[in-house]
Amino acid sequence: MAVREQRYQRRQWNNYKRKERERRFAQTLALTPPSSPLSVNDDLQHQPSRQLSSSRKKIKREKAKCYKENEKLRVKLKVVQQRVETYKKRWIREKGQKEKGNKGKDTPRKKKKNQESFEMWFN
């Protein structure tokens, strides 16, 4: 086939295909039923019910409340643990002092301080 004949053949083929697509489209329009008008009920069906939305809100509210309460309890627990540690350390120190007796009480620094306070009061 010559170049000119190829162009002519392509043009005919394009016209044929275009008409075929138009026929198919017209056929689908003829076969499909007309769409019903949108009603208020259709809009309501897509939205969740009032009870469902309120129950979800309630669940979220309760979850948030639990999270806040847990956080408060964590803070409280931390404070109590710190107190326990301080009292534990005090108890261990006093226990150590009792075991040592009078040995550990008078360090050189304490002796000097006691001497100075004694001199201040009685001199």
Secondary structure, DSSP 4 states (H G I P E B T S, - for coil): --HHHHHHHHHHHHHHHHHHHHHHHHHHHHHSPPPPPP-HHHHHHHSPPHHHHHHHHHHHHHHHHHHHHHHHHHHHHHHHHHHHHHHHHHHHHHHHHHHHTTTTT--HHHHHHHHHHHHHHH-
